[in-house]
C-alpha cells in the first residue's frame, strides 16, 4: 500500500536538515533535504518492521492533503 505522509523539513542551526512526520512520530536528520527525507523513509520502514504497518500508520488519515499556506503579518 502507498501512503501520503506529511513531512516538515527544517534547516537546523548546525546547517543540517531535519525531516519530521508528526502523525507517524518519526524524525531524521541529514546533511541535505534529500538525505533527511531518505533517512526518514528508512526510519519509517524500520518502524513498520518492528511494530507492523497497521500500528505505524493508524494515526495517518487516508485523505491527508498537505498544502503550503502563506500568512503575512
C-alpha positions, 0 to 999 in steps of 0.5 A: 500500500502507498501512503501520503505522509506529511513531512516538515523539513527544517534547516537546523542551526548546525546547517543540517536538515531535519525531516519530521512526520508528526502523525507517524512520530518519526524524525531524521536528520541529514546533511541535505533535504534529500538525505533527511527525507531518505533517512526518514523513509528508512526510519519509517520502514524500520518502524513498520518492521518492528511494530507492523504497518497497521500500528505505524500508520493508524494515526495517518488519515487516508485523505491527508492533503498537505498544502503550503499556506502563506500568512503575512503579518 
